[in-house]
Amino acid sequence: MVGDELVTQSIDLPSGAVRLLQPRESAELPDAGAVEWAPVAPYWSVLWRSGVTLARELDGLELRGRRVVELGCGLAVPSIAAARSGAVVLATDACAEALELVARNARANGVRVETARVDWAEPDELVARAPFDLAIAADVLYERRAVALLLSLLPRLAPEAWLADPGRSAAAAFLEEASRRWRVETSEHGVVRVHRVELG
């Protein structure tokens, strides 16, 4: 991340603000437009509204001692919220730069978040660390090819998954198949929907 200029964002959660370092070029791209927009900046570096919504859902829950894994964490706002609620958190992403910033942001917010680089197509090292109590992910279904990978990976990680999404087309495909296999409950938060999937 050497050479990238970082700016500080503040995200309001019920238990208090989370302060977050973010690359300046991405901070100038608020996720407030149409669902199908695609930033020029790396996806991990955008402060996605789905991540903020999921963090608000996790904030203040009694998670002490619970093991939580975040998939495709990006800036990892949900991971930080879960850690603040007492969870033992592993934030994962395919991008090493993202994980470097997650570690800095976790320290700055006074919580411990472990990180690991994970490719969903080669998840054996992550699966070996299971079971977790909860798997979480925010706005990770940009592409159709991710659907099968996620459907295969989630039940190998935890008995329950929470996924936040603003209504991307690949998410609809995921939900259609997930609903055939498992119990899915959905809550709406403006554009964002949070899907709670019972994988057991």
Secondary structure, DSSP 8 states (H G I E B T S, - for coil): -TT--EEEEEE--TT--EEEEEEHHHHTS-S-S-TT---SS-GGGS--HHHHHHHHHHTT---TT-EEEEES-TT-HHHHHHHHTT-EEEEEES-HHHHHHHHHHHHHTT--EEEEE-BTTB-HHHHTT---SEEEEES---STHHHHHHHHHHHHH-SEEEEEES--HHHHHHHHHHHHHSEEEEEEETTEEEEEEE--
